[in-house]
């Protein structure tokens, strides 16, 4: 659910017009497109990974081979560790770019969404570490 909040808030409100003379949409995180793209990418990867491992958990009892069960558990553990790292990088990157952002009138519209993305990136680190 946290991944939906992160990529949803970035997609919906973190692309804004700087002012009325510039109609192009800019990323609110210090006008750095990479920050928005990274946050969206990690959120989408986490969301689809959760769906995949939910399905694996549903069918886990039907896996008869002990080796296959072990592989499924190790894959889940490795994926959780990998995503904890990706969320840590996302939190650091988004927080750093947000710190460097100068809030103009146009950028103040998406400030709450940017703060929500940073906050839920931090919470996602804790969640993924606890599942690993």
Backbone as JSON, one array per atom type, in Angstrom:
{
  "sequence": "XXXXXXXXXXXXXXXXXXXXXXXXXXXXXXXXXXXXXXXXXXXXXXXXXXXXXXXXXXXXXXXXXXXXXXXXXXXXXXXXXXXXXXXXXXXXXXXXXXXXXXXXXXXXXXXXXXXXXXXXXXXXXXXXXXXX",
  "N": [[0.83, -1.19, 0.0], [2.02, 1.2, 0.7], [3.69, 1.63, -1.46], [1.89, 2.29, -3.45], [0.98, 4.74, -2.51], [3.34, 6.25, -2.71], [4.15, 6.18, -5.54], [1.74, 7.01, -6.61], [1.24, 9.57, -5.5], [3.41, 10.95, -6.55], [2.99, 10.77, -9.33], [0.46, 12.0, -9.57], [0.59, 14.63, -8.36], [3.17, 15.71, -8.32], [4.24, 16.7, -10.61], [4.35, 19.76, -11.91], [3.48, 23.03, -13.22], [5.9, 25.52, -13.51], [5.49, 28.29, -13.59], [3.06, 30.61, -14.96], [4.02, 31.37, -17.45], [5.54, 29.3, -18.41], [4.47, 26.52, -19.79], [5.21, 23.84, -19.62], [5.42, 20.72, -17.85], [7.1, 20.2, -14.82], [9.21, 18.29, -12.69], [8.66, 18.33, -9.24], [10.67, 17.93, -7.4], [13.29, 19.59, -7.1], [13.3, 20.22, -9.79], [14.22, 17.95, -11.02], [14.01, 15.42, -13.11], [14.82, 12.81, -12.87], [14.5, 12.17, -10.18], [11.71, 12.06, -9.78], [11.12, 10.03, -11.64], [12.58, 7.87, -10.59], [11.33, 7.47, -8.09], [8.75, 6.75, -8.95], [9.36, 4.44, -10.41], [10.45, 2.66, -8.45], [8.25, 2.43, -6.78], [6.38, 1.18, -8.49], [7.71, -1.22, -9.1], [7.82, -2.35, -6.53], [5.08, -2.64, -6.02], [4.19, -4.5, -8.01], [5.89, -6.59, -7.36], [4.95, -7.25, -4.82], [2.4, -8.22, -5.48], [3.15, -10.47, -6.99], [4.53, -12.06, -5.05], [2.46, -12.42, -3.26], [0.78, -14.1, -4.7], [2.51, -16.28, -4.91], [2.62, -16.98, -2.22], [-0.02, -17.81, -1.87], [-0.08, -20.19, -3.33], [1.84, -21.66, -2.06], [1.56, -23.88, -0.33], [0.95, -25.86, -2.11], [3.26, -26.46, -3.38], [5.29, -29.09, -3.82], [7.92, -29.95, -3.72], [10.73, -29.74, -1.62], [13.03, -28.36, -2.23], [12.1, -26.5, -4.1], [10.36, -25.03, -2.5], [12.2, -23.94, -0.74], [13.67, -22.35, -2.52], [11.67, -20.51, -3.23], [11.25, -19.21, -0.78], [13.81, -18.13, -0.32], [14.01, -16.48, -2.54], [11.98, -14.66, -1.98], [13.03, -13.55, 0.37], [15.44, -12.43, -0.62], [14.4, -10.59, -2.48], [12.99, -8.9, -0.77], [15.09, -7.78, 0.73], [16.48, -6.5, -1.34], [14.54, -4.63, -2.18], [14.29, -3.14, 0.15], [16.73, -1.86, 0.13], [16.45, -0.38, -2.29], [14.32, 1.32, -1.54], [15.56, 2.73, 0.5], [17.5, 4.16, -0.95], [15.73, 5.62, -2.54], [14.4, 7.17, -0.59], [16.57, 8.71, 0.42], [17.41, 10.03, -1.95], [15.06, 11.42, -2.81], [14.57, 13.01, -0.53], [16.91, 14.52, -0.46], [16.75, 15.93, -2.92], [14.38, 17.31, -2.46], [15.14, 18.96, -0.37], [16.81, 20.71, -1.69], [15.08, 22.09, -3.28], [13.59, 25.07, -4.32], [10.79, 26.63, -3.25], [8.48, 27.86, -5.31], [5.62, 29.75, -6.33], [4.12, 28.06, -8.02], [5.19, 25.56, -7.42], [4.47, 25.12, -4.82], [2.03, 23.91, -4.81], [2.27, 21.11, -5.09], [3.59, 20.39, -2.79], [2.72, 19.01, -0.48], [2.24, 16.45, -1.53], [4.8, 15.74, -2.3], [6.08, 15.66, 0.18], [4.62, 13.56, 1.29], [5.4, 11.44, -0.38], [8.12, 11.24, 0.31], [7.92, 10.65, 3.05], [6.48, 8.19, 3.07], [8.27, 6.68, 1.63], [10.28, 6.42, 3.49], [8.9, 4.96, 5.49], [8.49, 2.65, 4.03], [11.0, 1.52, 3.92], [11.32, 0.52, 6.5], [9.22, -1.34, 6.58], [9.94, -3.18, 4.52], [12.4, -4.09, 5.47], [11.6, -5.36, 7.79], [10.18, -7.49, 6.74], [12.1, -8.95, 5.57]],
  "CA": [[0.0, 0.0, 0.0], [2.9, 2.36, 0.73], [4.2, 1.87, -2.81], [0.83, 2.99, -4.18], [0.99, 6.13, -2.05], [4.52, 6.92, -3.25], [4.09, 6.48, -6.97], [0.51, 7.74, -6.9], [1.39, 10.99, -5.19], [4.36, 11.55, -7.49], [2.35, 10.88, -10.64], [-0.68, 12.92, -9.56], [0.77, 16.01, -7.95], [4.56, 16.17, -8.27], [4.57, 17.35, -11.87], [3.62, 21.02, -11.89], [4.0, 24.13, -14.01], [6.69, 26.43, -12.66], [4.69, 29.52, -13.56], [2.1, 30.67, -16.07], [4.7, 31.57, -18.73], [6.15, 28.04, -18.84], [3.4, 25.52, -19.68], [5.7, 22.47, -19.49], [5.38, 20.15, -16.5], [8.41, 19.92, -14.24], [9.2, 17.53, -11.46], [8.74, 19.24, -8.11], [11.9, 17.66, -6.67], [14.41, 20.36, -7.64], [13.16, 20.12, -11.24], [15.02, 16.8, -11.42], [13.14, 14.39, -13.65], [15.29, 11.52, -12.38], [13.94, 11.93, -8.85], [10.33, 11.6, -9.97], [11.13, 8.75, -12.34], [13.06, 6.83, -9.68], [10.27, 7.21, -7.12], [7.69, 6.02, -9.63], [9.86, 3.1, -10.77], [10.55, 1.82, -7.26], [6.89, 2.16, -6.34], [5.75, 0.21, -9.39], [8.4, -2.5, -8.88], [7.37, -2.88, -5.24], [3.68, -3.03, -6.14], [4.09, -5.75, -8.76], [6.56, -7.62, -6.57], [4.01, -7.68, -3.76], [1.37, -9.05, -6.11], [3.78, -11.75, -7.34], [4.78, -12.87, -3.86], [1.16, -12.79, -2.7], [0.34, -15.28, -5.45], [3.39, -17.38, -4.49], [2.16, -17.4, -0.89], [-1.28, -18.55, -2.01], [0.19, -21.52, -3.86], [3.01, -22.22, -1.38], [1.23, -25.2, 0.21], [0.85, -26.81, -3.21], [4.6, -26.77, -3.87], [5.61, -30.34, -3.13], [9.36, -30.12, -3.57], [11.35, -28.94, -0.56], [13.97, -27.46, -2.89], [11.34, -25.4, -4.7], [9.91, -24.19, -1.39], [13.38, -23.21, -0.26], [13.95, -21.31, -3.52], [10.64, -19.48, -3.11], [11.51, -18.44, 0.44], [15.03, -17.35, -0.53], [13.69, -15.42, -3.51], [11.22, -13.66, -1.23], [13.98, -12.88, 1.26], [16.33, -11.6, -1.44], [13.62, -9.48, -3.05], [12.7, -7.97, 0.32], [16.32, -7.05, 1.01], [16.75, -5.63, -2.48], [13.6, -3.51, -2.15], [14.64, -2.28, 1.29], [17.82, -1.01, -0.37], [15.9, 0.58, -3.26], [13.54, 2.32, -0.82], [16.52, 3.59, 1.2], [18.04, 5.07, -1.96], [14.64, 6.52, -2.92], [14.21, 8.14, 0.5], [17.71, 9.64, 0.44], [17.4, 10.82, -3.17], [13.93, 12.34, -2.79], [14.76, 13.98, 0.55], [17.98, 15.44, -0.87], [16.25, 16.82, -3.96], [13.37, 18.17, -1.86], [15.87, 19.95, 0.41], [17.38, 21.68, -2.64], [14.0, 22.71, -4.04], [13.09, 26.38, -3.9], [9.35, 26.61, -3.46], [7.85, 29.0, -5.95], [4.16, 29.68, -6.21], [3.62, 26.87, -8.72], [5.67, 24.35, -6.78], [3.85, 24.91, -3.51], [0.84, 23.07, -5.0], [2.58, 19.7, -4.9], [4.49, 20.2, -1.65], [2.21, 17.95, 0.39], [2.45, 15.17, -2.2], [6.24, 15.45, -2.22], [6.36, 15.25, 1.56], [4.03, 12.23, 1.48], [6.26, 10.47, -1.06], [9.32, 11.08, 1.12], [7.54, 9.99, 4.3], [6.14, 6.8, 2.83], [9.51, 6.0, 1.24], [10.94, 6.05, 4.74], [8.14, 3.87, 6.11], [8.68, 1.46, 3.22], [12.28, 0.91, 4.33], [11.05, -0.24, 7.72], [8.35, -2.47, 6.23], [10.66, -4.19, 3.75], [13.42, -4.69, 6.33], [10.94, -6.26, 8.73], [9.75, -8.7, 6.04], [13.28, -9.69, 5.11]],
  "C": [[0.88, 1.25, 0.0], [3.44, 2.67, -0.66], [3.17, 2.6, -3.66], [0.8, 4.46, -3.79], [2.17, 6.88, -2.67], [4.36, 7.22, -4.73], [2.82, 7.21, -7.35], [0.63, 9.23, -6.62], [2.37, 11.67, -6.13], [3.69, 11.77, -8.84], [1.26, 11.95, -10.64], [-0.32, 14.36, -9.28], [2.21, 16.52, -7.96], [5.07, 16.67, -9.62], [3.71, 18.6, -11.97], [4.25, 22.0, -12.87], [4.75, 25.08, -13.08], [5.97, 27.76, -12.51], [3.82, 29.55, -14.81], [2.78, 30.87, -17.42], [5.32, 30.28, -19.28], [5.12, 26.91, -18.69], [3.9, 24.07, -19.5], [5.67, 22.01, -18.03], [6.78, 19.8, -16.04], [8.23, 19.11, -12.97], [9.43, 18.48, -10.3], [10.03, 19.08, -7.31], [13.08, 18.32, -7.38], [14.45, 20.34, -9.17], [14.0, 18.98, -11.82], [14.09, 15.66, -11.83], [13.54, 13.0, -13.14], [14.71, 11.18, -11.02], [12.51, 11.41, -8.97], [10.29, 10.23, -10.63], [11.58, 7.62, -11.43], [11.99, 6.47, -8.65], [9.13, 6.41, -7.73], [8.14, 4.59, -9.93], [9.93, 2.18, -9.56], [9.16, 1.48, -6.74], [6.19, 1.11, -7.19], [6.38, -1.17, -9.22], [7.92, -3.14, -7.58], [5.93, -3.37, -5.33], [3.54, -4.37, -6.86], [4.81, -6.9, -8.06], [5.68, -8.14, -5.46], [2.91, -8.58, -4.33], [1.95, -10.43, -6.44], [3.96, -12.62, -6.11], [3.5, -13.2, -3.09], [0.64, -14.05, -3.39], [1.2, -16.49, -5.07], [2.96, -17.89, -3.11], [0.85, -18.18, -0.95], [-1.04, -19.99, -2.45], [1.34, -22.23, -3.15], [2.73, -23.62, -0.85], [1.16, -26.27, -0.88], [2.2, -27.15, -3.82], [5.08, -28.0, -3.1], [7.1, -30.51, -2.87], [9.91, -29.19, -2.49], [12.34, -27.94, -1.17], [13.25, -26.25, -3.5], [10.78, -24.47, -3.62], [11.05, -23.34, -0.86], [13.72, -22.07, -1.22], [12.94, -20.17, -3.43], [10.89, -18.6, -1.89], [12.76, -17.58, 0.28], [14.82, -16.22, -1.53], [12.92, -14.3, -2.83], [12.14, -12.86, -0.31], [14.91, -11.94, 0.5], [15.62, -10.38, -2.02], [13.31, -8.44, -1.98], [13.94, -7.14, 0.67], [16.66, -6.06, -0.09], [15.82, -4.41, -2.47], [13.84, -2.6, -0.96], [15.76, -1.33, 0.88], [17.3, 0.04, -1.35], [15.09, 1.67, -2.57], [14.46, 3.26, -0.03], [17.12, 4.61, 0.23], [16.97, 6.08, -2.37], [14.42, 7.58, -1.85], [15.34, 9.18, 0.5], [17.68, 10.58, -0.77], [16.27, 11.85, -3.16], [14.09, 13.41, -1.71], [15.84, 15.0, 0.18], [17.49, 16.42, -1.93], [15.18, 17.77, -3.42], [14.04, 19.28, -1.05], [16.42, 21.05, -0.49], [16.33, 22.44, -3.44], [13.67, 24.08, -3.45], [11.61, 26.42, -4.26], [8.87, 27.93, -4.06], [6.35, 28.81, -5.82], [3.6, 28.42, -6.87], [4.01, 25.59, -8.02], [5.02, 24.1, -5.43], [2.59, 24.06, -3.6], [1.12, 21.61, -4.66], [3.44, 19.41, -3.69], [4.01, 19.09, -0.73], [2.41, 16.57, -0.23], [3.92, 14.77, -2.15], [6.62, 14.99, -0.83], [5.79, 13.86, 1.84], [4.88, 11.16, 0.82], [7.53, 10.2, -0.25], [9.0, 10.3, 2.39], [7.25, 8.51, 4.08], [7.31, 6.01, 2.25], [10.26, 5.56, 2.48], [10.23, 4.89, 5.43], [8.32, 2.56, 5.35], [9.99, 0.76, 3.56], [12.03, -0.01, 5.52], [10.22, -1.48, 7.41], [9.13, -3.55, 5.51], [11.78, -4.84, 4.56], [12.77, -5.69, 7.27], [10.44, -7.53, 8.04], [10.93, -9.55, 5.59], [13.8, -10.64, 6.14]]
}
